[in-house]
């Protein structure tokens, strides 16, 4: 209990410290913004004052002499009157005579109300205001304390109910009536794997010889063997699967120009693909193709194979020799091979 209370106090202290640091950062950012505004306003005020001074100097010009030929106004030299009493003869305690200055007549329309004059004793408006009334500035990218949205989580949807695991690591008891196989039998049971990619069998792929009735040794096409492998690279028996996909084979001749490299394209329907699936000598697709109009100029071609269904697509490619039959030169049947192997060699 003591440890829990200490942990809660430490967590609340960290949150308060983080909140204070964030508040200081935001207030410092706000102060910098206000200082920039103050400097900008001071600069604009100086510019306006200079414009006003220039306008006054251009408007108010000194009055020139009345006579353009004269250099200046002529003053009548009048000698001082002898009857003017000296300043010592004035009686400061007596009454003064009426003023000699014409007071003029005041125009009531030209008078400006006193309320329109600003009092010179009023203080200038200060840029500093009460910081407690200012809203909290927006975040500037720094750390933020966790809010309400950070502590709310989406509801957990209950999944499928499963039996509890066996803590001892042993298998759960079989349902009533199920025959329990011994461990030795389970170890010998083959594990069915799924095909992950296609692979061109270069050892069994090569030139295709014509039928034995023609008695010709000149290849008239290719015999391709394509097998499927799982994610570990082990071959998969395709006859264990229902294949509903289209097969496309494209042959390129590297000896030709890029625009003329394609010398043939063969399409196979899903029904034809099922007929090409064989298990001997290896499980896979055994594809015999014959040259269409063009034949390769060199001894090697590039083969591209694509097996495509509505939900998946697998591809492979490889270089195949066209000068010799790979089926005859690189593979020989065993003594216990069936008639199917002999038919494959003949083709």
C-alpha distance (Angstrom), angle and dihedral (degrees) to the residues before:
residue distance angle dihedral
X1 . . .
X2 3.81 . .
X3 3.79 90.9 .
X4 3.83 91.6 51.9
X5 3.82 92.3 51.2
X6 3.80 91.3 48.5
X7 3.77 91.0 49.4
X8 3.81 92.0 50.4
X9 3.81 91.4 49.6
X10 3.80 91.4 49.6
X11 3.81 91.9 48.4
X12 3.82 92.7 48.9
X13 3.81 90.3 47.9
X14 3.80 91.3 52.2
X15 3.80 91.3 49.4
X16 3.85 91.8 48.7
X17 3.82 91.0 48.7
X18 3.79 91.4 48.6
X19 3.80 91.0 48.6
X20 3.82 91.6 50.2
X21 3.81 91.7 48.7
X22 3.79 90.9 49.8
X23 3.83 91.3 48.4
X24 3.81 91.3 50.9
X25 3.79 91.5 49.4
X26 3.79 92.2 50.4
X27 3.81 93.0 46.3
X28 3.82 90.7 49.2
X29 3.79 89.4 51.2
X30 3.80 90.9 49.5
X31 3.82 91.7 49.4
X32 3.80 90.6 52.3
X33 3.81 90.6 50.9
X34 3.81 92.1 49.9
X35 3.81 91.4 47.7
X36 3.79 90.3 52.7
X37 3.81 90.0 50.7
X38 3.82 90.8 49.3
X39 3.82 92.8 50.8
X40 3.78 91.1 47.5
X41 3.83 92.4 50.0
X42 3.82 91.0 48.5
X43 3.78 90.5 51.4
X44 3.82 92.4 49.2
X45 3.83 89.8 48.6
X46 3.82 91.2 53.7
X47 3.80 91.5 49.2
X48 3.81 91.5 51.4
X49 3.80 91.5 48.4
X50 3.80 91.8 52.8
X51 3.81 90.8 49.1
X52 3.83 89.9 50.6
X53 3.81 92.7 50.4
X54 3.80 91.9 49.8
X55 3.81 90.5 49.2
X56 3.81 91.3 51.2
X57 3.81 92.5 49.4
X58 3.80 91.3 50.1
X59 3.84 93.8 47.5
X60 3.82 101.9 43.7
X61 3.84 108.3 59.5
X62 3.85 124.3 174.7
X63 3.84 115.7 -100.3
X64 3.82 112.6 -108.3
X65 3.87 127.6 -141.6
X66 3.79 117.8 -70.2
X67 3.77 93.3 -129.0
X68 3.78 110.5 52.7
X69 3.83 90.8 -154.1
X70 3.76 93.8 53.5
X71 3.79 120.3 82.8
X72 3.78 94.5 -139.0
X73 3.77 145.3 -23.1
X74 3.76 115.7 -55.1
X75 3.75 116.1 -129.4
X76 3.79 120.5 -151.2
X77 3.75 108.0 -125.2
X78 3.78 102.0 -136.2
X79 3.74 114.4 177.7
X80 3.76 114.3 -127.4
X81 3.74 113.8 -93.4
X82 3.72 114.5 -105.7
X83 3.77 89.9 -144.9
X84 3.81 91.3 65.7
X85 3.76 104.6 108.4
X86 3.75 117.3 -133.2
X87 3.74 120.5 -105.9
X88 3.76 92.0 -107.7
X89 3.83 90.9 65.2
X90 3.82 93.4 61.9
X91 3.76 116.1 109.5
X92 3.74 105.0 -137.5
X93 3.76 92.2 -169.2
X94 3.80 94.7 55.0
X95 3.75 128.3 82.5
X96 3.79 119.2 -82.5
X97 3.76 123.4 -123.9
X98 3.74 121.6 -111.6
X99 3.77 115.3 -73.2
X100 3.77 117.6 -96.9
X101 3.84 93.3 -147.1
X102 3.78 115.4 101.0
X103 3.78 105.4 -122.4
X104 3.77 90.6 -160.4
X105 3.77 127.1 -151.3
X106 3.80 117.9 -66.2
X107 3.80 115.1 -129.6
X108 3.81 108.1 -141.3
X109 3.83 91.0 -157.2
X110 3.79 92.1 55.8
X111 3.78 94.0 52.8
X112 3.80 116.6 105.1
X113 3.79 116.2 -139.5
X114 3.74 112.8 -110.6
X115 3.77 92.6 -129.5
X116 3.80 89.1 67.8
X117 3.78 92.4 62.8
X118 3.77 116.3 88.7
X119 3.73 114.9 -124.5
X120 3.81 110.6 -112.3
X121 3.78 89.8 -147.4
X122 3.77 96.3 61.8
X123 3.76 115.0 103.0
X124 3.76 118.8 -115.2
X125 3.80 114.7 -104.6
X126 3.74 109.7 -90.4
X127 3.79 122.5 -132.9
X128 3.76 90.6 -143.1
X129 3.78 115.1 90.2
X130 3.72 134.6 175.6
X131 3.79 105.0 -68.8
X132 3.78 92.2 -158.2
X133 3.84 89.4 68.0
X134 3.81 95.0 51.0
X135 3.82 117.6 99.0
X136 3.76 118.7 -114.4
X137 3.83 108.1 -90.2
X138 3.79 117.8 -116.4
X139 3.80 118.1 -94.0
X140 3.79 115.9 -85.5
X141 3.78 98.2 -156.1
X142 3.79 99.1 -77.4
X143 3.80 127.7 123.0
X144 3.77 116.6 -60.8
X145 3.77 128.4 -156.4
X146 3.79 115.0 -113.4
X147 3.76 113.9 -88.4
X148 3.75 136.2 -163.0
X149 3.80 93.4 -83.3
X150 3.81 90.2 56.4
X151 3.78 93.3 56.9
X152 3.80 96.8 47.2
X153 3.78 117.2 91.2
X154 3.77 131.3 -171.2
X155 3.78 115.1 -101.6
X156 3.78 116.0 -92.7
X157 3.77 113.4 -115.7
X158 3.79 112.8 -140.5
X159 3.78 112.4 -120.6
X160 3.74 132.9 -154.9
X161 3.79 114.2 -47.0
X162 3.80 110.7 -116.7
X163 3.79 129.7 -173.8
X164 3.79 114.8 -97.3
X165 3.80 115.4 -94.6
X166 3.75 119.5 -103.2
X167 3.83 107.1 -106.4
X168 3.80 92.2 -154.2
X169 3.81 93.1 59.2
X170 3.80 92.2 -120.0
X171 3.77 124.3 130.0
X172 3.76 118.9 -95.5
X173 3.77 116.7 -104.2
X174 3.78 114.8 -87.4
X175 3.79 119.2 -109.4
X176 3.80 116.8 -95.3
X177 3.80 112.3 -78.5
X178 3.83 97.0 20.6
X179 3.79 115.9 125.6
X180 3.78 111.8 -127.4
X181 3.81 112.3 -139.7
X182 3.80 120.1 -144.1
X183 3.79 119.4 -106.7
X184 3.81 92.7 -111.6
X185 3.79 91.0 59.9
X186 3.81 92.1 47.8
X187 3.79 91.2 53.4
X188 3.81 92.1 54.6
X189 3.80 94.9 48.6
X190 3.82 110.4 108.9
X191 3.77 115.2 -118.8
X192 3.76 111.8 -131.1
X193 3.79 111.6 -133.5
X194 3.78 128.0 -169.0
X195 3.82 124.2 -124.6
X196 3.79 114.5 -104.2
X197 3.81 102.7 176.2
X198 3.81 143.9 -4.0
X199 3.78 124.6 -106.7
X200 3.81 128.0 -165.8
X201 3.82 110.2 -131.6
X202 3.81 100.8 -135.6
X203 3.79 93.5 -174.3
X204 3.81 93.9 59.8
X205 3.80 98.4 32.9
X206 3.78 121.2 87.7
X207 3.77 145.7 99.0
X208 3.79 119.0 -12.2
X209 3.79 116.8 -136.2
X210 3.79 120.6 -146.1
X211 3.80 122.8 -105.8
X212 3.79 118.1 -66.9
X213 3.81 90.1 -113.5
X214 3.81 91.8 70.5
X215 3.83 93.9 52.1
X216 3.82 90.7 -147.6
X217 3.79 126.2 142.8
X218 3.81 94.8 -163.0
X219 3.84 112.1 106.7
X220 3.78 114.1 -119.8
X221 3.81 98.3 -171.2
X222 3.79 145.2 -27.4
X223 3.76 134.9 -66.6
X224 3.80 109.7 -150.0
X225 3.79 127.2 -168.8
X226 3.81 114.7 -162.8
X227 3.77 120.6 -178.2
X228 3.80 131.4 -171.8
X229 3.80 120.9 -127.2
X230 3.78 132.7 -169.4
X231 3.80 127.8 -127.3
X232 3.82 90.4 -80.4
X233 3.81 93.2 53.1
X234 3.81 95.7 -107.6
X235 3.80 118.6 139.4
X236 3.80 117.0 -105.3
X237 3.79 124.0 -147.2
X238 3.80 104.8 -121.1
X239 3.79 92.5 -163.0
X240 3.80 88.3 72.8
X241 3.81 89.7 64.9
X242 3.77 134.3 65.2
X243 3.80 103.4 -122.5
X244 3.80 114.8 -155.6
X245 3.79 102.8 167.8
X246 3.79 141.5 109.9
X247 3.80 121.4 -114.0
X248 3.81 124.9 -145.1
X249 3.82 125.7 -173.1
X250 3.83 122.5 -170.3
X251 3.82 122.9 -176.3
X252 3.83 122.1 -159.2
X253 3.80 126.7 -167.3
X254 3.84 110.9 -142.9
X255 3.83 90.6 -161.9
X256 3.81 92.2 67.2
X257 3.79 131.5 72.0
X258 3.80 117.8 -83.1
X259 3.81 92.3 -107.5
X260 3.82 92.0 51.0
X261 3.81 99.9 34.9
X262 3.81 94.7 103.6
X263 3.83 107.0 88.2
X264 3.79 100.3 166.6
X265 3.79 148.4 3.5
X266 3.80 125.7 -163.4
X267 3.80 127.1 -168.3
X268 3.83 125.1 -161.3
X269 3.80 125.0 -168.6
X270 3.83 122.6 -136.4
X271 3.82 90.0 -99.9
X272 3.80 91.0 53.0
X273 3.81 90.8 47.1
X274 3.79 90.2 57.2
X275 3.82 88.7 54.8
X276 3.81 91.0 50.9
X277 3.82 92.5 55.4
X278 3.81 109.9 102.0
X279 3.78 136.3 160.6
X280 3.84 100.7 -150.0
X281 2.95 134.7 109.9
X282 3.82 82.5 -2.0
X283 3.77 130.2 -9.2
X284 3.77 112.1 -101.8
X285 3.79 145.2 74.4
X286 3.81 113.8 -40.9
X287 3.80 104.9 -160.4
X288 3.83 121.3 -174.1
X289 3.82 114.0 -168.7
X290 3.80 131.0 177.3
X291 3.77 126.9 -148.9
X292 3.79 112.3 -95.8
X293 3.80 112.4 -161.1
X294 3.78 104.1 -37.2
X295 3.80 127.9 53.4
X296 3.81 126.4 -159.8
X297 3.78 117.7 -91.4
X298 3.80 95.8 -152.6
X299 3.78 136.8 44.8
X300 3.80 96.1 -98.2
X301 3.79 137.1 49.3
X302 3.80 134.9 -170.6
X303 3.80 114.8 -120.8
X304 3.83 124.0 -159.9
X305 3.82 117.8 -167.7
X306 3.80 126.8 -172.1
X307 3.81 127.8 -175.6
X308 3.80 109.6 -169.4
X309 3.79 132.0 179.7
X310 3.78 131.5 171.2
X311 3.81 92.7 -90.0
X312 3.80 105.7 27.5
X313 3.78 144.1 25.8
X314 3.81 131.7 -159.7
X315 3.80 128.3 -172.2
X316 3.78 139.2 -174.3
X317 3.78 138.3 170.5
X318 3.78 140.2 -172.4
X319 3.80 148.3 157.6
X320 3.81 115.1 -92.8
X321 3.80 128.2 -168.6
X322 3.80 114.9 -126.2
X323 3.80 98.9 -172.0
X324 3.82 99.1 76.6
X325 3.74 138.8 25.6
X326 3.77 108.2 -103.8
X327 3.79 92.1 -164.2
X328 3.80 92.8 62.8
X329 3.78 101.1 32.1
X330 3.80 99.2 45.1
X331 3.78 105.6 28.8
X332 3.76 132.4 48.7
X333 3.82 124.8 -176.8
X334 3.75 121.1 -113.4
X335 3.75 121.7 -116.6
X336 3.79 91.7 -103.6
X337 3.80 95.1 49.9
X338 3.75 117.3 129.9
X339 3.77 129.0 -124.0
X340 3.80 89.4 -92.8
X341 3.81 90.3 69.1
X342 3.81 90.9 52.8
X343 3.78 90.6 51.3
X344 3.81 90.6 51.9
X345 3.81 91.9 52.2
X346 3.79 91.4 48.3
X347 3.78 90.5 55.1
